[in-house]
Amino acid sequence: MFNRLDDQTLSEVYYEAIRLNLDTDFISILKEELDARGLDTEKQTMEISSK
């Protein structure tokens, strides 16, 4: 689905979606793609949550 996005762009979209409190289903789809690519989201998600 997001195969046209490079890893960096996908990560930026994911974290921006969290920051903007977008739809949880959309965030979940982004996270699934990040996980499928083997990209870590835990550390940065915790940093965003603490802001």
FIDOSE-347143 format. One record per atom (N, C-alpha, C): x, y, z. Coordinates in steps of 0.2 Angstrom, whole numbers, plus 5000, padded with zeros to 4 digits. Last residue first. Layout:
# FIDOSE-347143
XYZ ...
***
This chain:
# FIDOSE-347143
503050735125 503050815123 502350845125 502950605126 503150645132 503150715131 502650555114 502050555119 502250595125 503850565107 503250605105 502750615111 504550465114 504750535114 504250585112 503850355111 503850375118 504050445118 504150345097 503450355099 503450375107 505450325097 505250385095 504550395097 505450185102 505850245105 505550315103 504550115093 504450125100 504850185103 504850085080 504450145081 504350155089 506050025068 505850035075 505450095076 505649925054 505849995056 505550005064 505249825046 505749815051 506049875054 504249825037 504949845035 505449845040 503249795045 503349755040 504049765037 503249915054 503349845056 503549795051 502750005044 503350015047 503649945050 501449945042 501949955037 502649965039 500849965055 500949895052 501449895046 500850105056 501350065060 501449995057 499950135046 500650155045 501050115050 498850075052 499050055046 499750075044 498750155064 498850075064 499150055058 498350275059 499050265062 499250195063 497150245054 497650265050 498350255053 496450215066 496550165061 497050175056 496550335073 496950275075 496950225070 496650495065 496250425066 496750375068 497850605073 497450575067 497050515069 498650685081 498050645084 497550625079 499750745077 499150775075 498550745078 500650645081 500750715084 500050755083 500350545073 500250535080 500250605083 500650595061 499950575062 499850565069 502050615063 501650675062 500850655063 502450485063 502550525069 502150585068 502050445050 501850405055 501850455062 502850525041 502050525041 501750495047 504150485045 503850555046 503150565046 504150355040 504250365047 503950435049 503950375026 503450345030 503450355038 505150445024 504550485023 503950445027 506050345027 506150405030 505450445030 505750245017 505750235024 505650295028 504750305004 505350285006 505350275014 503250254996 503550295001 504250265003 502750154988 503050214985 503450264990 502150064997 502750044994 503150104990 500950065004 501450125005 502150115002 500449945000 500050005000 500450065000 
***
